[in-house]
Amino acid sequence: MSSSLSVCAPETSPGLMAESGVDVVVQIAGEDVLAGRLWAHRRRAAQSATFAYDAAYLTDPRAYELDPALPLVADQHQTAVGQLLFGAFSDSAPDRWGRRLIEREQRLRAESDELAPRRPGEIDYLLGVRDDLRQGAVRFRAPGGSVYLAEETAGVPLLVQLPVLLNAAEQLDRDEATEEELRMLLRGGSSLGGARPKAHVLTADGRAAIAKFPSPSKDNWDVMRWEAVALDLAQRAGIRVPRWELLEIDGKAVVIIDRFDRAGALRIGFVSAMTMLGATDHDRGCYLEIAEVIEESSPQTSDDLRELWRRIALSILISNTDDHLRNHGFLRTSSAGWTLSPAFDLNPDPEPGPKELSTDIDFGAPSASLETLMSVADHFRLRADEARTVLGEVVAATSQWRAVADHHGLDRSAIEGMEPAFEHEQAVRALQIVAPVSAPQPARDAT
């Protein structure tokens, strides 16, 4: 163990093995700072982790908690029962798409070596992500070493390679990708979350961006064009979204979205709302809990609270029901705290009938209800009249959905098919809430 890390290795009970110990480094204002050490444990199917801060980090005035579950104390921290990794590290690990790439690559490697494939543990997924594309500002390296895990010498695919990437993603989506196609996707995709096919690309001016592809095996509508519509409407509604563009490759829509956890070569810390709430993938969570995080952690509290309320209104009006806790995030843009990240993963749902959001508006209130949203406006520092004004701005934007859809290349049939996502009871209720109430006219004297 490196002498620079003033902590002790965790004890393990019989059968519990410390599978790996890695240095955890966090980039602060462009400087890589050793934060501590992470150990992963695996016993049969059970997995857990231990983390301890470096003594020097604890005395660094720039230091901050990497995770609310990791307070800045000298003790060793252990994951909760059933938790495989601390949330702050899970946020930089791949989700379903990236895991699929890693699993497929390991299967190919095992086949070439005539070995049974080894089932990856959480630490394998975490450390299998190429370092330069890892989400947020957390990095990993061998204890006392200088090489980050996993360092990749092959360059990130360029935007001009999108046709090849799109074809490779379609082949993998069908589980038919060749080894060469898989290698290309791994160069740009192993760090990515979500279930959709995607890959990192470098734009012409060198910006890191994410290309999101259609899924031929799962999509029942043109998901990418409708995501572009949702992003466009969000911008019109005064909501911050990443820089994005919609491209057509071989007749198929691809959305290119800039990384908002990068400022040139600088890494910006990122954690999901799930991590900030100490929740898991099975927890619904509540927007009031996210509001509490903003109250406690954001240096621009009022702006972030009002923006979050605006986003809930948008989700109700466009039927964005995939608003789970992983789809809300926070950025460490300064030493002052965590600010609400730009909105991302916005997708209208055309299922007819009343909708439920994935995150409750109020405790125990999952319905996509404007009445509920108006009733909690004060928790977001909005007076009733201010809330009506904000809602009116979102209504004005979302009412343009047909024209925006047409602008992004969706035909009449596609627009009619998506109508239930925009034309519904809550859209009617929104007009009633924001419509000016006419003052009663005095009765005229008949004489």
C-alpha positions in Angstrom: 0.0 0.0 0.0 1.3 3.5 -0.8 2.6 5.3 2.1 0.9 8.5 0.9 -2.4 7.0 1.9 -2.8 7.2 5.7 -5.5 4.6 6.1 -5.6 0.9 7.1 -6.8 -1.8 4.8 -10.3 -3.1 5.9 -10.5 -6.4 7.8 -12.3 -9.2 6.0 -14.2 -12.0 7.6 -13.6 -15.6 6.5 -14.7 -16.0 2.9 -14.9 -12.3 2.3 -12.2 -11.3 0.0 -10.9 -7.8 -0.8 -11.0 -8.2 -4.6 -9.4 -4.9 -5.4 -8.0 -1.8 -3.8 -7.8 1.3 -5.9 -6.8 4.9 -5.3 -9.7 7.3 -5.8 -8.6 10.6 -7.4 -10.9 13.6 -7.8 -10.1 16.4 -10.2 -10.6 19.8 -8.6 -10.2 22.9 -10.7 -8.1 20.9 -13.1 -5.8 19.4 -10.5 -5.9 15.7 -9.7 -6.2 15.3 -5.9 -5.9 11.9 -4.1 -9.2 11.5 -2.3 -8.9 8.1 -0.7 -9.0 4.4 -1.4 -11.8 2.1 -2.4 -11.9 -1.7 -1.7 -14.4 -4.1 -3.3 -15.5 -7.3 -1.6 -17.2 -10.3 -3.1 -18.4 -13.4 -1.4 -20.3 -15.7 -3.7 -23.2 -13.6 -5.0 -22.8 -10.9 -2.3 -20.9 -7.7 -3.1 -20.0 -4.7 -1.0 -17.4 -2.0 -0.8 -15.3 0.0 1.7 -13.9 3.5 1.3 -11.6 5.6 3.4 -10.4 9.2 2.7 -6.8 10.0 2.5 -5.5 11.9 5.5 -4.2 14.8 3.4 -7.5 15.1 1.6 -9.3 15.6 4.9 -7.1 18.6 5.7 -7.3 20.1 2.1 -9.5 23.2 2.2 -10.8 22.3 -1.3 -12.0 18.8 -0.1 -15.7 18.0 -0.3 -17.8 14.9 0.4 -17.8 12.7 -2.7 -21.1 11.3 -1.6 -23.5 12.2 1.2 -22.9 8.6 2.5 -19.2 9.5 2.7 -18.8 12.3 5.3 -15.3 13.8 5.6 -14.1 11.8 8.6 -11.1 9.5 9.1 -13.2 6.4 9.6 -13.7 3.6 7.1 -17.0 3.7 5.4 -18.9 0.6 4.5 -21.7 0.3 1.9 -25.2 -0.4 3.4 -26.6 -3.9 3.4 -27.4 -4.8 -0.2 -25.5 -1.9 -1.7 -22.8 -3.0 -4.1 -20.9 0.4 -4.4 -21.3 3.9 -3.1 -23.5 6.0 -5.2 -20.8 8.5 -6.2 -18.8 5.7 -7.8 -21.9 3.9 -9.3 -22.6 7.2 -11.1 -19.3 6.9 -13.0 -19.9 3.2 -13.8 -21.7 2.1 -16.9 -25.4 1.3 -16.9 -27.2 -1.2 -19.2 -25.7 -0.2 -22.6 -22.1 0.1 -21.3 -22.4 -3.1 -19.3 -23.7 -4.9 -22.4 -20.5 -3.8 -24.3 -18.2 -5.0 -21.5 -20.0 -8.3 -21.1 -19.9 -9.0 -24.8 -16.2 -8.1 -24.9 -15.5 -10.5 -22.0 -17.5 -13.2 -23.7 -15.5 -12.8 -26.9 -12.2 -12.9 -25.0 -13.2 -16.0 -23.1 -14.2 -17.7 -26.4 -10.9 -16.9 -28.0 -9.1 -18.3 -24.9 -11.5 -21.3 -24.7 -12.4 -20.4 -21.2 -15.8 -20.1 -19.4 -16.7 -16.4 -19.3 -16.4 -14.8 -15.9 -19.3 -12.9 -14.6 -18.2 -9.3 -13.9 -18.6 -7.8 -10.5 -19.5 -4.1 -9.9 -15.9 -3.2 -9.5 -15.1 -4.8 -12.9 -17.7 -2.6 -14.6 -16.5 0.5 -12.7 -12.9 0.0 -13.6 -13.6 -1.2 -17.1 -14.6 2.3 -18.3 -12.0 4.2 -20.2 -10.7 7.0 -18.0 -10.9 9.9 -20.4 -14.6 9.3 -20.9 -15.6 8.5 -17.3 -18.5 10.5 -16.1 -17.8 13.3 -13.6 -14.5 14.2 -11.9 -13.7 10.9 -10.1 -10.8 8.8 -11.4 -9.2 5.5 -10.4 -5.7 4.2 -10.5 -3.6 1.3 -9.0 -2.5 2.0 -5.4 0.5 4.4 -5.5 0.5 4.3 -9.3 0.3 7.0 -11.9 -1.7 5.2 -14.6 -5.4 5.7 -14.5 -7.9 2.8 -15.0 -8.7 2.1 -17.7 -6.3 4.2 -19.8 -7.1 3.8 -23.5 -4.7 4.6 -26.3 -7.2 4.4 -29.1 -8.8 7.7 -29.9 -12.5 8.4 -29.4 -14.5 8.0 -32.7 -14.9 11.1 -34.7 -18.3 12.6 -35.7 -17.6 11.7 -39.3 -17.5 8.0 -38.3 -21.2 8.1 -37.2 -22.4 5.9 -40.1 -20.1 3.1 -39.1 -20.9 3.6 -35.4 -24.6 3.6 -36.1 -24.3 0.3 -38.1 -22.2 -1.3 -35.3 -24.7 -0.2 -32.7 -27.6 -1.8 -34.7 -25.6 -5.0 -35.0 -25.0 -5.1 -31.3 -28.6 -4.3 -30.5 -29.4 -7.5 -32.5 -26.5 -9.3 -30.7 -24.8 -9.8 -34.1 -21.8 -7.4 -33.8 -18.5 -8.6 -35.0 -15.4 -8.3 -32.9 -14.2 -5.3 -34.9 -17.6 -3.5 -34.5 -17.5 -4.3 -30.8 -14.0 -2.8 -30.4 -15.2 0.4 -32.1 -18.2 0.7 -29.8 -16.0 0.0 -26.7 -13.8 2.9 -27.7 -16.6 5.3 -27.2 -19.4 3.5 -25.3 -18.3 1.6 -22.2 -18.8 4.5 -19.9 -22.3 5.3 -20.9 -25.5 4.7 -18.9 -29.0 4.0 -19.9 -30.3 1.2 -22.1 -30.3 2.9 -25.4 -27.5 2.3 -28.0 -25.0 5.2 -27.9 -21.4 6.1 -28.3 -19.0 8.9 -27.6 -17.8 11.0 -30.5 -15.5 14.0 -30.9 -17.1 16.9 -32.8 -15.2 18.8 -35.5 -13.9 21.3 -32.9 -12.8 18.6 -30.4 -15.8 18.6 -28.0 -16.7 15.3 -26.3 -20.3 14.5 -27.2 -22.7 11.5 -26.9 -24.4 10.1 -30.1 -27.7 8.5 -29.2 -28.9 6.0 -31.7 -32.3 4.4 -32.5 -32.9 0.8 -31.3 -34.2 -1.4 -34.1 -35.2 -4.1 -31.7 -37.1 -2.0 -29.2 -38.3 1.3 -30.6 -42.0 1.5 -31.5 -41.7 5.1 -32.7 -38.9 7.5 -33.8 -37.5 7.9 -30.3 -34.6 10.1 -31.4 -36.6 12.6 -33.3 -39.1 12.8 -30.4 -36.2 13.3 -27.9 -35.1 16.2 -30.2 -38.6 17.6 -30.0 -38.6 17.4 -26.2 -35.2 19.1 -26.0 -36.4 21.8 -28.3 -39.6 22.4 -26.3 -37.6 22.4 -23.0 -35.4 25.2 -24.4 -38.4 27.2 -25.5 -39.8 26.7 -22.0 -36.8 28.3 -20.4 -35.2 25.1 -19.2 -31.4 24.6 -19.4 -30.4 21.6 -21.6 -27.0 20.6 -23.0 -25.9 21.7 -26.4 -27.4 19.3 -28.9 -28.2 18.7 -32.5 -30.2 16.3 -34.6 -28.5 14.5 -37.5 -29.8 12.1 -40.1 -27.5 9.2 -40.9 -28.6 6.9 -43.7 -32.2 8.0 -43.2 -32.1 7.4 -39.4 -32.2 10.1 -36.7 -29.2 10.5 -34.3 -29.1 13.0 -31.5 -25.7 14.4 -30.6 -25.6 15.8 -27.0 -22.6 17.6 -25.5 -21.1 16.4 -22.3 -22.1 18.9 -19.6 -19.6 17.4 -17.1 -16.7 18.8 -19.2 -15.3 22.3 -19.7 -12.7 21.7 -22.4 -10.2 19.4 -20.8 -11.5 20.1 -17.3 -13.6 17.5 -15.5 -16.7 18.7 -13.6 -18.0 16.6 -10.6 -21.3 14.9 -11.2 -23.7 12.9 -9.0 -27.2 11.7 -9.7 -30.2 12.7 -7.6 -30.3 9.1 -6.6 -26.9 9.4 -5.0 -27.8 12.7 -3.3 -30.9 11.1 -1.8 -29.1 7.9 -0.8 -31.6 6.0 -2.8 -31.4 2.9 -5.1 -32.8 2.1 -8.5 -35.9 0.6 -6.9 -36.8 3.8 -5.0 -39.3 6.2 -6.5 -38.1 9.3 -4.7 -39.9 12.6 -4.4 -39.3 16.0 -6.0 -39.6 17.5 -2.5 -36.6 15.5 -1.5 -34.6 16.8 -4.4 -35.8 20.3 -3.4 -34.3 19.6 0.1 -31.0 18.7 -1.5 -31.0 22.0 -3.4 -31.8 23.9 -0.2 -28.9 22.3 1.5 -26.3 22.1 -1.2 -26.8 24.6 -4.0 -25.2 28.0 -4.1 -28.0 29.2 -6.4 -30.8 27.8 -4.4 -33.7 29.9 -5.7 -32.8 29.5 -9.3 -32.4 25.8 -9.0 -35.6 25.3 -7.1 -37.6 27.3 -9.6 -36.0 25.5 -12.5 -36.8 22.1 -11.0 -40.5 23.1 -10.7 -40.5 24.3 -14.3 -39.1 20.9 -15.3 -41.8 19.0 -13.5 -44.4 21.1 -15.4 -42.7 20.2 -18.7 -42.7 16.5 -17.8 -46.4 16.6 -17.0 -47.3 18.5 -20.2 -45.2 16.3 -22.6 -45.7 13.1 -20.7 -42.1 12.6 -19.9 -42.7 9.7 -17.5 -39.1 8.4 -17.4 -38.0 11.0 -14.9 -36.5 8.6 -12.4 -33.8 9.6 -9.9 -30.9 8.7 -12.3 -32.3 11.2 -14.8 -31.7 14.2 -12.5 -28.2 15.3 -11.6 -26.0 17.8 -9.9 -22.7 19.4 -10.9 -19.8 20.5 -8.8 -19.0 23.7 -10.8 -17.4 25.5 -7.9 -16.3 25.0 -4.3 -19.6 26.5 -3.2 -21.6 23.3 -3.6 -23.7 21.3 -6.0 -25.9 22.9 -8.7 -28.7 21.3 -10.7 -27.3 19.9 -13.9 -28.9 20.7 -17.3 -32.0 18.6 -18.0 -31.4 15.4 -20.0 -33.2 12.2 -21.2 -36.5 13.8 -22.0 -38.9 11.6 -23.9 -42.6 11.9 -24.5 -44.7 8.8 -23.8 -47.7 8.4 -26.1 -49.6 5.8 -23.9 -53.2 7.1 -23.7 -54.8 8.0 -20.4 -53.6 9.5 -17.1 -49.9 9.3 -16.5 -47.7 8.7 -13.5 -44.3 10.2 -13.2 -41.3 8.0 -12.0 -40.6 10.5 -9.3 -43.4 11.6 -7.0 -44.4 15.3 -7.1 -45.4 15.2 -3.4 -44.9 12.3 -1.0 -47.1 9.4 -2.1 -48.4 11.4 -5.1 -47.1 9.8 -8.3 -49.9 11.2 -10.6 -48.8 13.7 -13.2 -51.0 16.3 -11.8 -50.8 20.0 -12.2 -53.0 20.5 -9.1 -50.4 18.7 -7.0 -47.6 20.7 -8.6 -49.3 24.0 -7.9 -50.0 22.9 -4.3 -46.2 22.4 -3.6 -45.0 25.6 -5.4 -44.0 27.3 -2.2 -41.5 24.5 -1.6 -39.8 25.7 -4.7 -39.8 29.4 -3.6 -42.7 30.2 -6.0 -45.7 32.2 -4.9 -49.0 31.1 -6.5 -49.0 34.0 -9.0 -45.3 33.2 -9.9 -46.1 29.6 -10.4 -49.0 30.5 -12.8 -46.6 32.6 -14.8 -44.0 29.9 -15.0 -46.6 27.4 -16.0 -47.9 29.8 -18.6 -44.4 29.9 -20.1 -44.2 26.1 -20.3 -47.7 25.9 -21.8 -46.7 28.5 -24.4 -43.7 26.4 -25.4 -45.3 23.0 -25.4 -48.4 24.2 -27.3 -46.0 24.4 -30.3 -45.3 20.7 -30.3 -46.8 20.0 -33.7 -44.8 22.7 -35.5 -41.6 21.6 -33.7 -42.2 18.0 -34.6 -42.8 18.9 -38.2 -39.5 21.0 -38.1 -37.6 17.9 -36.9 -38.8 15.8 -39.8 -41.7 13.9 -38.3 -44.6 13.2 -40.7 -48.3 13.5 -40.1 -48.8 9.9 -39.1 -46.0 10.1 -36.5 -47.4 13.3 -35.1 -50.9 11.8 -34.8 -49.4 8.8 -33.1 -47.8 10.9 -30.4 -50.8 13.2 -29.8 -51.8 11.5 -26.5 -48.4 12.6 -25.0 -49.3 16.3 -25.6 -53.1 16.6 -25.9 -54.5 15.3 -22.6 -56.5 16.3 -19.6 -53.6 18.0 -17.9 -52.9 20.1 -20.9 -56.5 21.3 -20.7 -56.2 21.9 -17.0 -53.0 23.9 -17.6 -54.9 26.4 -19.8 -57.5 26.8 -17.1 -54.9 27.5 -14.5 -53.0 30.1 -16.5 -56.0 31.8 -18.3 -56.6 35.3 -17.0 -59.8 35.6 -15.0 -62.0 38.4 -16.3 -63.3 40.8 -13.6 -67.1 40.6 -13.2 -68.9 43.4 -15.0 -71.3 45.6 -12.9 -75.0 45.1 -13.6 -76.4 47.8 -15.8 -79.4 49.8 -14.7 -82.3 48.9 -17.0 -83.6 52.4 -16.7 
